[in-house]
Amino acid sequence: MTDLEVAQAVAAASGAVLLEGAFRGHPSDEKATNIDLVTEFDRRAEKAAIDVLGATRPKDAVLAEESGSHQGAGGRRWIIDPLDGTTNFSHGLPFFCVSVGLEVDGQIEAGVVHAPALGWTFYAARGQGAFRKVGDVTTRLEVSRTDDLRRCLLATGFPYDRAQSPDNNFQRFMKLELIAQGVRRAGAAALDLSLVAAGWFDGYWEKKVKPWDVAAGSLLVTEAGGRMSSLDGGPFSVDAFEVVATNGHIHKALVDALA
């Protein structure tokens, strides 16, 4: 199996677990606050993912949201969010996904974002383009061509500590809501990045994101012709805890507005 095929198998295994619980509410535990949740499906989906990797790539390192780091060798690290959008999932809202990214020597080489309840699978391998599969239909992804921030539909998110921290993104959100045609807050960072890659969002930004939120989606954006950076326009890193993703045409305008 190629690395992309492994990533797809991991996402499918986790997605099958999540689909069992889709469209209905679930009890959840609080990690740190009453809005940072984890369900039994997070844990089961993550175990399914790690089981597939154990069978196919046993020597590789793994970074997973719920169980943390699993050591490996050779500069290869699988970065997995078994359930991005847990709050949505726990309320029965189908906007959630599995995110699987492979990092090799610090660079994301393969990524899959699978939204089982929506029937969408986004995937990419470095240098080979980005795609969306819905049923038996596969479409190549291309970012939007909008070049005026005032005509853009943007996306963002808010941190779990937003009630306690002054760095909660509220001011940036209000500013961009007044500039752009609209700003959406859907609650799943990996899907937000996928929708930028698909051309449905023109841009997305967020702070306090984790590597598993952005690893796979960042490759989707760049392979679809978009641009990734930090909030100040500097180089993007999955470990930097912040992200700006755009179609490229509005990147400087969005970064300037966020400043």
C-alpha positions as CSV (number, residue, x, y, z in Angstrom):
1,M,0.0,0.0,0.0
2,T,1.2,3.5,-0.7
3,D,1.2,6.1,2.1
4,L,-1.9,7.7,0.6
5,E,-3.7,4.4,0.5
6,V,-2.7,3.7,4.2
7,A,-4.1,7.2,5.1
8,Q,-7.3,6.4,3.3
9,A,-7.6,3.0,5.1
10,V,-7.0,4.7,8.5
11,A,-9.7,7.4,7.8
12,A,-12.1,4.7,6.6
13,A,-11.7,2.6,9.7
14,S,-12.2,5.6,12.0
15,G,-15.0,6.9,9.9
16,A,-16.9,3.6,10.1
17,V,-16.8,3.9,13.9
18,L,-18.1,7.5,13.8
19,L,-20.9,6.7,11.4
20,E,-22.4,4.3,14.0
21,G,-23.0,7.3,16.2
22,A,-23.9,9.9,13.6
23,F,-27.1,12.0,13.6
24,R,-27.9,11.5,17.4
25,G,-26.7,13.0,20.6
26,H,-24.0,11.4,22.8
27,P,-22.8,11.8,26.4
28,S,-19.4,13.3,26.6
29,D,-16.6,14.0,29.1
30,E,-15.0,17.3,29.6
31,K,-11.2,17.5,29.1
32,A,-10.5,20.9,30.4
33,T,-13.7,23.0,30.0
34,N,-17.4,22.4,29.3
35,I,-16.7,23.0,25.6
36,D,-13.6,20.8,25.2
37,L,-15.3,17.4,24.9
38,V,-14.5,13.8,24.3
39,T,-16.9,10.9,23.7
40,E,-16.5,7.1,23.6
41,F,-16.5,7.5,19.8
42,D,-13.3,9.6,19.9
43,R,-11.5,6.9,21.7
44,R,-12.9,4.0,19.6
45,A,-12.2,5.8,16.4
46,E,-8.6,6.5,17.5
47,K,-8.1,2.9,18.4
48,A,-9.3,1.8,15.0
49,A,-6.9,4.2,13.4
50,I,-3.9,3.0,15.4
51,D,-4.8,-0.6,14.8
52,V,-4.6,0.0,11.0
53,L,-1.3,1.8,11.3
54,G,0.1,-1.0,13.6
55,A,-0.7,-3.5,10.8
56,T,0.5,-1.4,7.9
57,R,3.2,1.0,9.2
58,P,4.3,-0.5,12.6
59,K,7.6,1.4,12.7
60,D,6.2,4.9,12.2
61,A,5.6,7.4,14.9
62,V,2.0,8.5,15.7
63,L,0.6,11.7,17.2
64,A,-3.0,11.2,18.0
65,E,-5.3,13.7,19.8
66,E,-6.6,11.4,22.6
67,S,-3.6,9.1,23.3
68,G,-0.7,11.5,22.4
69,S,2.6,10.5,21.0
70,H,3.6,7.0,20.0
71,Q,7.3,6.7,19.3
72,G,8.7,5.5,16.0
73,A,11.7,5.6,13.8
74,G,12.8,7.0,10.5
75,G,11.4,10.6,10.6
76,R,7.9,9.5,9.7
77,R,4.9,10.7,11.9
78,W,1.2,10.1,11.4
79,I,-0.8,12.9,12.8
80,I,-4.4,11.9,13.5
81,D,-7.6,13.5,14.8
82,P,-10.1,10.6,15.1
83,L,-13.0,13.0,15.5
84,D,-12.6,16.7,14.6
85,G,-15.9,18.4,15.5
86,T,-16.6,16.5,18.7
87,T,-19.1,19.1,19.9
88,N,-21.0,18.9,16.6
89,F,-21.0,15.1,16.8
90,S,-22.1,15.0,20.4
91,H,-25.2,17.0,19.5
92,G,-26.0,14.9,16.4
93,L,-24.8,17.6,13.9
94,P,-23.2,15.8,10.9
95,F,-20.4,18.3,10.4
96,F,-17.5,16.3,11.8
97,C,-14.6,14.3,10.3
98,V,-11.5,12.2,10.6
99,S,-8.2,13.9,9.8
100,V,-5.1,11.8,8.9
101,G,-1.8,13.4,7.8
102,L,1.6,11.8,7.2
103,E,4.6,14.0,8.0
104,V,8.0,12.9,6.7
105,D,11.1,14.8,7.9
106,G,8.9,17.8,8.8
107,Q,6.8,17.9,5.6
108,I,3.3,16.7,5.1
109,E,3.3,14.1,2.3
110,A,-0.2,12.7,2.4
111,G,-3.5,13.8,3.9
112,V,-7.1,12.6,4.1
113,V,-10.1,14.3,5.6
114,H,-13.1,12.0,5.7
115,A,-16.5,13.3,6.7
116,P,-18.5,10.0,7.0
117,A,-21.9,11.5,7.8
118,L,-21.7,13.9,4.8
119,G,-20.3,11.3,2.4
120,W,-17.3,13.4,1.6
121,T,-13.6,12.3,1.4
122,F,-10.9,14.8,0.6
123,Y,-7.4,13.5,-0.1
124,A,-4.0,14.6,-1.4
125,A,-0.5,13.4,-1.9
126,R,2.4,15.9,-2.3
127,G,2.8,16.8,-6.0
128,Q,-0.2,14.9,-7.1
129,G,-3.1,17.3,-6.6
130,A,-6.0,17.3,-4.2
131,F,-9.3,15.5,-4.7
132,R,-12.8,15.1,-3.3
133,K,-14.6,11.7,-3.6
134,V,-18.4,11.5,-3.1
135,G,-19.7,8.1,-3.7
136,D,-18.2,6.9,-7.0
137,V,-17.5,10.4,-8.3
138,T,-14.0,11.9,-7.8
139,T,-13.4,15.6,-8.5
140,R,-10.1,17.5,-8.6
141,L,-10.0,20.4,-6.1
142,E,-9.2,23.9,-7.0
143,V,-9.2,27.0,-4.8
144,S,-11.5,29.9,-5.6
145,R,-10.4,32.8,-7.8
146,T,-11.9,35.6,-5.7
147,D,-9.4,38.4,-5.3
148,D,-11.4,41.0,-3.3
149,L,-11.7,40.4,0.4
150,R,-15.0,42.2,0.4
151,R,-16.4,39.5,-1.9
152,C,-15.1,36.6,0.2
153,L,-16.7,33.9,2.3
154,L,-14.4,33.2,5.2
155,A,-14.2,30.7,8.0
156,T,-12.7,30.7,11.5
157,G,-12.9,29.1,14.9
158,F,-12.6,30.0,18.6
159,P,-10.4,28.4,21.3
160,Y,-11.7,26.3,24.1
161,D,-10.4,28.8,26.6
162,R,-12.3,31.7,25.0
163,A,-14.2,32.5,28.2
164,Q,-11.0,33.0,30.2
165,S,-8.4,34.2,27.6
166,P,-8.4,37.7,26.0
167,D,-6.8,36.1,23.0
168,N,-10.1,34.6,21.9
169,N,-10.4,35.7,18.3
170,F,-13.6,37.7,18.9
171,Q,-12.1,41.1,17.7
172,R,-10.7,39.5,14.6
173,F,-14.0,37.8,13.9
174,M,-16.0,41.1,14.3
175,K,-13.6,43.0,12.1
176,L,-13.7,40.5,9.2
177,E,-17.5,40.1,9.6
178,L,-17.7,43.8,8.7
179,I,-15.3,43.5,5.8
180,A,-16.1,40.2,4.1
181,Q,-19.4,39.0,2.6
182,G,-19.6,36.6,5.6
183,V,-17.6,34.6,8.2
184,R,-18.7,31.1,9.1
185,R,-17.8,29.1,12.2
186,A,-18.5,25.5,11.6
187,G,-16.6,23.8,14.4
188,A,-14.2,21.5,12.6
189,A,-10.8,22.9,11.5
190,A,-9.9,20.1,9.2
191,L,-13.2,20.5,7.3
192,D,-12.7,24.2,7.1
193,L,-9.4,23.7,5.4
194,S,-10.9,21.1,3.1
195,L,-13.6,23.7,2.0
196,V,-10.9,26.2,1.3
197,A,-9.2,23.6,-1.0
198,A,-12.6,22.9,-2.6
199,G,-13.1,26.6,-3.4
200,W,-16.2,26.9,-1.2
201,F,-14.4,29.1,1.4
202,D,-12.0,31.7,0.1
203,G,-10.0,31.8,3.3
204,Y,-9.8,30.5,6.9
205,W,-7.9,31.5,10.0
206,E,-7.6,30.3,13.6
207,K,-5.3,30.4,16.6
208,K,-4.6,27.7,19.2
209,V,-5.1,24.9,16.7
210,K,-3.2,21.6,17.2
211,P,-1.2,19.6,14.7
212,W,-4.0,17.1,14.2
213,D,-6.4,19.9,13.3
214,V,-4.3,21.2,10.4
215,A,-1.9,18.5,9.2
216,A,-4.0,16.9,6.5
217,G,-6.0,20.0,5.5
218,S,-2.8,22.1,5.0
219,L,-1.7,19.7,2.2
220,L,-5.2,19.8,0.6
221,V,-5.0,23.6,0.4
222,T,-1.6,23.8,-1.1
223,E,-2.2,20.9,-3.6
224,A,-5.4,22.7,-4.7
225,G,-3.4,25.9,-5.4
226,G,-3.9,27.7,-2.2
227,R,-1.5,29.3,0.3
228,M,-0.8,28.5,4.0
229,S,0.9,30.8,6.5
230,S,1.0,31.9,10.1
231,L,-1.2,34.8,11.2
232,D,1.5,37.3,10.4
233,G,2.1,35.8,7.0
234,G,5.2,33.9,8.0
235,P,5.9,30.2,7.2
236,F,3.2,27.7,8.1
237,S,4.0,24.9,10.5
238,V,1.7,22.2,11.9
239,D,3.3,22.8,15.3
240,A,2.8,26.6,15.4
241,F,-0.7,26.6,16.9
242,E,-2.0,29.1,14.3
243,V,-3.0,29.1,10.7
244,V,-4.1,31.3,7.8
245,A,-5.3,29.4,4.7
246,T,-6.5,31.1,1.5
247,N,-6.9,30.8,-2.2
248,G,-3.7,32.9,-2.5
249,H,-5.3,35.9,-4.2
250,I,-6.6,37.4,-0.9
251,H,-3.8,36.1,1.4
252,K,-2.0,39.5,2.0
253,A,-5.3,41.3,2.4
254,L,-6.5,38.8,5.0
255,V,-3.2,38.8,6.9
256,D,-3.2,42.6,7.0
257,A,-6.8,42.6,8.3
258,L,-6.0,40.1,11.0
259,A,-3.1,42.3,12.1
